[in-house]
Amino acid sequence: MERLYPVALVTLFCSLMIFGMAVTVARTHKKTGILAPAMTGDPLLERTIRAHANAVEWFPIFMPSMWLFAIYWNAAWASGLGLLWMIGRIAYFVGYRTAPLKRYPGFFVQSIAAFALLFGALGRIIYLML
């Protein structure tokens, strides 16, 4: 169980990251004067909402992949790739809020980490089943 502590910490850090993005959405609503439930009318608000939503959309792909990778391969590598995913998501969020085209480096980093975890876990499980 102790070997999974780093993965548990990354899980909590990622949850805090998603929460921080949600707080940024709320602050952007207030800053622009466009209060919820309205979601359009200011480009910064729209980009902030979309960047947060993208992180939430990737979360159910990333999280089970990280845990299964940790269980079937290696917890240290899983937590390292998890941190890389988190860094990519933050870069995506900051980049997208700045300008839509600046989101691509973060997207590339997080997608590489997510797919390494996903296909690594899937490949290992299939290998062990055979």
Backbone as JSON Lines, residues from 0, in Angstrom:
{"i":0,"aa":"M","n":[0.82,-1.2,0.0],"ca":[0.0,0.0,0.0],"c":[0.86,1.27,0.0]}
{"i":1,"aa":"E","n":[1.96,1.24,0.76],"ca":[2.81,2.42,0.85],"c":[3.39,2.83,-0.5]}
{"i":2,"aa":"R","n":[3.57,1.87,-1.38],"ca":[4.14,2.2,-2.69],"c":[3.19,3.05,-3.52]}
{"i":3,"aa":"L","n":[1.91,3.09,-3.15],"ca":[0.93,3.88,-3.89],"c":[0.74,5.29,-3.34]}
{"i":4,"aa":"Y","n":[1.45,5.63,-2.27],"ca":[1.33,6.97,-1.7],"c":[1.6,8.08,-2.72]}
{"i":5,"aa":"P","n":[2.66,7.96,-3.54],"ca":[2.9,9.04,-4.53],"c":[1.74,9.2,-5.5]}
{"i":6,"aa":"V","n":[1.11,8.11,-5.91],"ca":[-0.02,8.19,-6.84],"c":[-1.22,8.84,-6.14]}
{"i":7,"aa":"A","n":[-1.39,8.52,-4.87],"ca":[-2.47,9.14,-4.1],"c":[-2.26,10.65,-3.98]}
{"i":8,"aa":"L","n":[-1.01,11.06,-3.75],"ca":[-0.71,12.49,-3.67],"c":[-0.96,13.2,-4.99]}
{"i":9,"aa":"V","n":[-0.55,12.58,-6.09],"ca":[-0.79,13.18,-7.41],"c":[-2.3,13.28,-7.66]}
{"i":10,"aa":"T","n":[-3.04,12.28,-7.24],"ca":[-4.51,12.33,-7.39],"c":[-5.08,13.54,-6.66]}
{"i":11,"aa":"L","n":[-4.63,13.75,-5.44],"ca":[-5.13,14.9,-4.67],"c":[-4.66,16.22,-5.26]}
{"i":12,"aa":"F","n":[-3.4,16.27,-5.72],"ca":[-2.9,17.5,-6.35],"c":[-3.71,17.83,-7.61]}
{"i":13,"aa":"C","n":[-4.04,16.81,-8.39],"ca":[-4.84,17.04,-9.6],"c":[-6.24,17.51,-9.25]}
{"i":14,"aa":"S","n":[-6.79,16.98,-8.18],"ca":[-8.11,17.44,-7.74],"c":[-8.05,18.9,-7.3]}
{"i":15,"aa":"L","n":[-6.98,19.26,-6.6],"ca":[-6.79,20.67,-6.22],"c":[-6.62,21.56,-7.44]}
{"i":16,"aa":"M","n":[-5.94,21.05,-8.46],"ca":[-5.75,21.8,-9.69],"c":[-7.11,22.09,-10.35]}
{"i":17,"aa":"I","n":[-7.95,21.08,-10.44],"ca":[-9.29,21.25,-11.03],"c":[-10.08,22.26,-10.21]}
{"i":18,"aa":"F","n":[-9.98,22.18,-8.89],"ca":[-10.66,23.13,-8.02],"c":[-10.14,24.55,-8.26]}
{"i":19,"aa":"G","n":[-8.82,24.69,-8.37],"ca":[-8.23,26.01,-8.63],"c":[-8.7,26.6,-9.94]}
{"i":20,"aa":"M","n":[-8.84,25.75,-10.95],"ca":[-9.37,26.22,-12.23],"c":[-10.81,26.68,-12.09]}
{"i":21,"aa":"A","n":[-11.6,25.96,-11.3],"ca":[-12.99,26.35,-11.07],"c":[-13.06,27.71,-10.35]}
{"i":22,"aa":"V","n":[-12.17,27.91,-9.41],"ca":[-12.11,29.21,-8.72],"c":[-11.75,30.31,-9.7]}
{"i":23,"aa":"T","n":[-10.85,30.03,-10.62],"ca":[-10.47,31.01,-11.64],"c":[-11.66,31.34,-12.54]}
{"i":24,"aa":"V","n":[-12.46,30.34,-12.87],"ca":[-13.69,30.59,-13.65],"c":[-14.6,31.53,-12.87]}
{"i":25,"aa":"A","n":[-14.8,31.27,-11.59],"ca":[-15.68,32.13,-10.77],"c":[-15.14,33.55,-10.69]}
{"i":26,"aa":"R","n":[-13.85,33.68,-10.53],"ca":[-13.25,35.02,-10.46],"c":[-13.36,35.75,-11.8]}
{"i":27,"aa":"T","n":[-13.25,35.0,-12.89],"ca":[-13.37,35.61,-14.21],"c":[-14.81,36.06,-14.46]}
{"i":28,"aa":"H","n":[-15.77,35.27,-13.98],"ca":[-17.17,35.71,-14.05],"c":[-17.32,37.06,-13.37]}
{"i":29,"aa":"K","n":[-16.79,37.16,-12.15],"ca":[-16.92,38.4,-11.39],"c":[-16.18,39.55,-12.08]}
{"i":30,"aa":"K","n":[-14.96,39.28,-12.56],"ca":[-14.14,40.31,-13.21],"c":[-14.82,40.88,-14.45]}
{"i":31,"aa":"T","n":[-15.47,40.01,-15.24],"ca":[-16.1,40.45,-16.48],"c":[-17.51,41.0,-16.25]}
{"i":32,"aa":"G","n":[-18.06,40.77,-15.06],"ca":[-19.42,41.23,-14.79],"c":[-20.49,40.34,-15.41]}
{"i":33,"aa":"I","n":[-20.08,39.2,-15.93],"ca":[-21.03,38.24,-16.52],"c":[-21.21,37.13,-15.5]}
{"i":34,"aa":"L","n":[-22.3,37.19,-14.77],"ca":[-22.51,36.26,-13.67],"c":[-23.18,34.98,-14.16]}
{"i":35,"aa":"A","n":[-22.87,33.88,-13.48],"ca":[-23.46,32.58,-13.8],"c":[-24.98,32.68,-13.67]}
{"i":36,"aa":"P","n":[-25.71,31.99,-14.49],"ca":[-25.29,30.9,-15.36],"c":[-24.81,31.34,-16.75]}
{"i":37,"aa":"A","n":[-24.77,32.62,-17.05],"ca":[-24.3,33.07,-18.37],"c":[-22.86,32.63,-18.58]}
{"i":38,"aa":"M","n":[-22.55,32.18,-19.8],"ca":[-21.22,31.68,-20.1],"c":[-20.6,32.33,-21.33]}
{"i":39,"aa":"T","n":[-21.29,33.28,-21.91],"ca":[-20.78,33.93,-23.11],"c":[-20.85,35.44,-22.95]}
{"i":40,"aa":"G","n":[-20.13,36.11,-23.83],"ca":[-20.18,37.57,-23.84],"c":[-18.82,38.21,-23.68]}
{"i":41,"aa":"D","n":[-17.85,37.48,-23.17],"ca":[-16.51,38.0,-23.02],"c":[-15.53,36.9,-23.42]}
{"i":42,"aa":"P","n":[-14.6,37.18,-24.35],"ca":[-13.68,36.13,-24.81],"c":[-12.84,35.5,-23.7]}
{"i":43,"aa":"L","n":[-12.38,36.3,-22.72],"ca":[-11.59,35.75,-21.62],"c":[-12.43,34.75,-20.81]}
{"i":44,"aa":"L","n":[-13.65,35.12,-20.51],"ca":[-14.53,34.22,-19.77],"c":[-14.77,32.94,-20.55]}
{"i":45,"aa":"E","n":[-15.04,33.05,-21.83],"ca":[-15.31,31.87,-22.65],"c":[-14.1,30.95,-22.73]}
{"i":46,"aa":"R","n":[-12.92,31.53,-22.87],"ca":[-11.69,30.72,-22.92],"c":[-11.42,30.06,-21.57]}
{"i":47,"aa":"T","n":[-11.66,30.78,-20.49],"ca":[-11.43,30.23,-19.15],"c":[-12.36,29.07,-18.87]}
{"i":48,"aa":"I","n":[-13.63,29.24,-19.21],"ca":[-14.6,28.16,-19.02],"c":[-14.21,26.94,-19.85]}
{"i":49,"aa":"R","n":[-13.84,27.18,-21.1],"ca":[-13.49,26.08,-22.0],"c":[-12.23,25.35,-21.53]}
{"i":50,"aa":"A","n":[-11.24,26.1,-21.04],"ca":[-10.01,25.48,-20.55],"c":[-10.28,24.61,-19.33]}
{"i":51,"aa":"H","n":[-11.14,25.1,-18.43],"ca":[-11.52,24.3,-17.26],"c":[-12.31,23.06,-17.69]}
{"i":52,"aa":"A","n":[-13.25,23.24,-18.59],"ca":[-14.05,22.11,-19.06],"c":[-13.18,21.05,-19.72]}
{"i":53,"aa":"N","n":[-12.18,21.48,-20.47],"ca":[-11.27,20.52,-21.11],"c":[-10.53,19.69,-20.06]}
{"i":54,"aa":"A","n":[-10.1,20.3,-18.98],"ca":[-9.42,19.55,-17.92],"c":[-10.38,18.54,-17.29]}
{"i":55,"aa":"V","n":[-11.61,18.96,-17.07],"ca":[-12.61,18.06,-16.5],"c":[-12.91,16.9,-17.46]}
{"i":56,"aa":"E","n":[-12.93,17.19,-18.75],"ca":[-13.2,16.15,-19.75],"c":[-12.09,15.11,-19.8]}
{"i":57,"aa":"W","n":[-10.85,15.52,-19.6],"ca":[-9.72,14.59,-19.65],"c":[-9.55,13.82,-18.35]}
{"i":58,"aa":"F","n":[-10.07,14.34,-17.25],"ca":[-9.88,13.74,-15.94],"c":[-10.3,12.26,-15.88]}
{"i":59,"aa":"P","n":[-11.47,11.88,-16.43],"ca":[-11.86,10.46,-16.35],"c":[-11.05,9.55,-17.28]}
{"i":60,"aa":"I","n":[-10.33,10.1,-18.21],"ca":[-9.42,9.29,-19.04],"c":[-8.11,9.1,-18.28]}
{"i":61,"aa":"F","n":[-7.62,10.19,-17.73],"ca":[-6.32,10.2,-17.06],"c":[-6.33,9.42,-15.75]}
{"i":62,"aa":"M","n":[-7.29,9.66,-14.89],"ca":[-7.22,9.15,-13.52],"c":[-7.22,7.61,-13.44]}
{"i":63,"aa":"P","n":[-8.16,6.91,-14.06],"ca":[-8.07,5.44,-13.97],"c":[-6.83,4.89,-14.66]}
{"i":64,"aa":"S","n":[-6.4,5.56,-15.73],"ca":[-5.19,5.12,-16.43],"c":[-3.97,5.2,-15.51]}
{"i":65,"aa":"M","n":[-3.88,6.29,-14.75],"ca":[-2.75,6.45,-13.84],"c":[-2.76,5.38,-12.75]}
{"i":66,"aa":"W","n":[-3.93,5.13,-12.17],"ca":[-4.02,4.14,-11.1],"c":[-3.76,2.72,-11.62]}
{"i":67,"aa":"L","n":[-4.3,2.4,-12.77],"ca":[-4.07,1.07,-13.32],"c":[-2.61,0.89,-13.72]}
{"i":68,"aa":"F","n":[-1.99,1.91,-14.25],"ca":[-0.57,1.86,-14.57],"c":[0.23,1.62,-13.29]}
{"i":69,"aa":"A","n":[-0.13,2.31,-12.22],"ca":[0.57,2.15,-10.94],"c":[0.42,0.73,-10.41]}
{"i":70,"aa":"I","n":[-0.75,0.17,-10.53],"ca":[-1.01,-1.18,-10.0],"c":[-0.32,-2.25,-10.84]}
{"i":71,"aa":"Y","n":[-0.41,-2.11,-12.16],"ca":[0.09,-3.18,-13.03],"c":[1.51,-2.97,-13.53]}
{"i":72,"aa":"W","n":[2.05,-1.76,-13.42],"ca":[3.42,-1.49,-13.84],"c":[4.23,-0.99,-12.66]}
{"i":73,"aa":"N","n":[4.19,0.34,-12.44],"ca":[5.1,0.94,-11.49],"c":[4.5,2.24,-10.95]}
{"i":74,"aa":"A","n":[4.4,2.35,-9.63],"ca":[3.78,3.52,-9.01],"c":[4.62,4.79,-9.18]}
{"i":75,"aa":"A","n":[5.93,4.65,-9.14],"ca":[6.79,5.83,-9.29],"c":[6.64,6.43,-10.69]}
{"i":76,"aa":"W","n":[6.66,5.57,-11.71],"ca":[6.47,6.06,-13.08],"c":[5.07,6.63,-13.26]}
{"i":77,"aa":"A","n":[4.08,5.99,-12.67],"ca":[2.7,6.49,-12.78],"c":[2.58,7.88,-12.17]}
{"i":78,"aa":"S","n":[3.16,8.07,-11.0],"ca":[3.07,9.38,-10.36],"c":[3.87,10.43,-11.14]}
{"i":79,"aa":"G","n":[5.01,10.03,-11.7],"ca":[5.79,10.96,-12.53],"c":[5.02,11.39,-13.77]}
{"i":80,"aa":"L","n":[4.41,10.42,-14.44],"ca":[3.59,10.75,-15.62],"c":[2.36,11.55,-15.21]}
{"i":81,"aa":"G","n":[1.84,11.26,-14.02],"ca":[0.71,12.03,-13.5],"c":[1.07,13.49,-13.28]}
{"i":82,"aa":"L","n":[2.25,13.73,-12.72],"ca":[2.71,15.11,-12.54],"c":[2.94,15.79,-13.88]}
{"i":83,"aa":"L","n":[3.46,15.04,-14.84],"ca":[3.64,15.6,-16.19],"c":[2.29,15.98,-16.79]}
{"i":84,"aa":"W","n":[1.27,15.13,-16.6],"ca":[-0.08,15.44,-17.08],"c":[-0.58,16.73,-16.44]}
{"i":85,"aa":"M","n":[-0.35,16.85,-15.15],"ca":[-0.8,18.03,-14.42],"c":[-0.1,19.29,-14.93]}
{"i":86,"aa":"I","n":[1.19,19.22,-15.16],"ca":[1.94,20.36,-15.7],"c":[1.4,20.74,-17.07]}
{"i":87,"aa":"G","n":[1.12,19.73,-17.9],"ca":[0.54,19.99,-19.22],"c":[-0.82,20.65,-19.12]}
{"i":88,"aa":"R","n":[-1.65,20.19,-18.19],"ca":[-2.98,20.78,-18.03],"c":[-2.88,22.24,-17.58]}
{"i":89,"aa":"I","n":[-1.96,22.52,-16.68],"ca":[-1.79,23.89,-16.21],"c":[-1.29,24.77,-17.35]}
{"i":90,"aa":"A","n":[-0.32,24.28,-18.11],"ca":[0.18,25.04,-19.27],"c":[-0.94,25.27,-20.28]}
{"i":91,"aa":"Y","n":[-1.77,24.26,-20.49],"ca":[-2.92,24.4,-21.39],"c":[-3.86,25.49,-20.89]}
{"i":92,"aa":"F","n":[-4.18,25.44,-19.6],"ca":[-5.12,26.39,-19.01],"c":[-4.6,27.82,-19.13]}
{"i":93,"aa":"V","n":[-3.36,28.02,-18.75],"ca":[-2.76,29.36,-18.81],"c":[-2.65,29.83,-20.26]}
{"i":94,"aa":"G","n":[-2.2,28.94,-21.13],"ca":[-2.07,29.29,-22.54],"c":[-3.39,29.63,-23.19]}
{"i":95,"aa":"Y","n":[-4.41,28.82,-22.91],"ca":[-5.73,29.05,-23.52],"c":[-6.32,30.36,-23.04]}
{"i":96,"aa":"R","n":[-6.14,30.69,-21.76],"ca":[-6.67,31.95,-21.25],"c":[-5.98,33.13,-21.93]}
{"i":97,"aa":"T","n":[-4.71,32.98,-22.27],"ca":[-3.96,34.04,-22.92],"c":[-4.38,34.22,-24.37]}
{"i":98,"aa":"A","n":[-4.35,33.13,-25.12],"ca":[-4.72,33.13,-26.54],"c":[-4.95,31.68,-26.96]}
{"i":99,"aa":"P","n":[-6.0,31.41,-27.72],"ca":[-6.33,30.01,-28.06],"c":[-5.17,29.21,-28.65]}
{"i":100,"aa":"L","n":[-4.35,29.82,-29.48],"ca":[-3.26,29.07,-30.11],"c":[-2.14,28.72,-29.12]}
{"i":101,"aa":"K","n":[-2.11,29.36,-27.97],"ca":[-1.07,29.08,-26.97],"c":[-1.4,27.86,-26.12]}
{"i":102,"aa":"R","n":[-2.52,27.21,-26.4],"ca":[-2.88,26.03,-25.63],"c":[-2.19,24.76,-26.13]}
{"i":103,"aa":"Y","n":[-1.67,24.78,-27.34],"ca":[-1.15,23.56,-27.96],"c":[0.04,22.92,-27.25]}
{"i":104,"aa":"P","n":[1.04,23.66,-26.77],"ca":[2.13,22.98,-26.06],"c":[1.63,22.19,-24.84]}
{"i":105,"aa":"G","n":[0.75,22.8,-24.06],"ca":[0.19,22.09,-22.9],"c":[-0.62,20.89,-23.3]}
{"i":106,"aa":"F","n":[-1.38,21.02,-24.38],"ca":[-2.17,19.89,-24.86],"c":[-1.27,18.73,-25.27]}
{"i":107,"aa":"F","n":[-0.18,19.05,-25.96],"ca":[0.75,18.02,-26.4],"c":[1.34,17.27,-25.19]}
{"i":108,"aa":"V","n":[1.8,18.01,-24.19],"ca":[2.41,17.41,-23.01],"c":[1.42,16.53,-22.27]}
{"i":109,"aa":"Q","n":[0.22,17.04,-22.01],"ca":[-0.75,16.26,-21.24],"c":[-1.25,15.06,-22.02]}
{"i":110,"aa":"S","n":[-1.39,15.18,-23.33],"ca":[-1.89,14.04,-24.11],"c":[-0.85,12.92,-24.19]}
{"i":111,"aa":"I","n":[0.43,13.27,-24.29],"ca":[1.49,12.25,-24.28],"c":[1.48,11.5,-22.95]}
{"i":112,"aa":"A","n":[1.38,12.24,-21.84],"ca":[1.36,11.6,-20.52],"c":[0.12,10.72,-20.36]}
{"i":113,"aa":"A","n":[-1.04,11.23,-20.77],"ca":[-2.28,10.46,-20.62],"c":[-2.25,9.19,-21.46]}
{"i":114,"aa":"F","n":[-1.78,9.31,-22.7],"ca":[-1.76,8.13,-23.56],"c":[-0.7,7.13,-23.13]}
{"i":115,"aa":"A","n":[0.41,7.61,-22.58],"ca":[1.42,6.67,-22.04],"c":[0.82,5.86,-20.89]}
{"i":116,"aa":"L","n":[0.08,6.52,-20.03],"ca":[-0.57,5.83,-18.92],"c":[-1.66,4.88,-19.42]}
{"i":117,"aa":"L","n":[-2.49,5.37,-20.32],"ca":[-3.61,4.56,-20.84],"c":[-3.12,3.31,-21.56]}
{"i":118,"aa":"F","n":[-2.25,3.51,-22.56],"ca":[-1.8,2.36,-23.35],"c":[-0.8,1.5,-22.59]}
{"i":119,"aa":"G","n":[-0.06,2.1,-21.66],"ca":[0.82,1.31,-20.81],"c":[0.03,0.36,-19.93]}
{"i":120,"aa":"A","n":[-1.02,0.88,-19.29],"ca":[-1.86,0.04,-18.44],"c":[-2.59,-1.01,-19.27]}
{"i":121,"aa":"L","n":[-3.16,-0.61,-20.38],"ca":[-3.88,-1.54,-21.24],"c":[-2.97,-2.66,-21.75]}
{"i":122,"aa":"G","n":[-1.8,-2.28,-22.23],"ca":[-0.86,-3.28,-22.73],"c":[-0.42,-4.26,-21.67]}
{"i":123,"aa":"R","n":[-0.14,-3.76,-20.46],"ca":[0.3,-4.63,-19.37],"c":[-0.81,-5.58,-18.94]}
{"i":124,"aa":"I","n":[-2.02,-5.08,-18.85],"ca":[-3.15,-5.94,-18.45],"c":[-3.37,-7.04,-19.48]}
{"i":125,"aa":"I","n":[-3.34,-6.68,-20.74],"ca":[-3.52,-7.68,-21.8],"c":[-2.38,-8.7,-21.75]}
{"i":126,"aa":"Y","n":[-1.16,-8.23,-21.56],"ca":[-0.01,-9.13,-21.48],"c":[-0.17,-10.13,-20.33]}
{"i":127,"aa":"L","n":[-0.6,-9.63,-19.16],"ca":[-0.75,-10.5,-17.99],"c":[-1.92,-11.48,-18.15]}
{"i":128,"aa":"M","n":[-2.91,-11.09,-18.93],"ca":[-4.07,-11.98,-19.15],"c":[-3.7,-13.17,-20.05]}
{"i":129,"aa":"L","n":[-2.75,-12.98,-20.95],"ca":[-2.42,-14.02,-21.92],"c":[-1.53,-15.09,-21.38]}
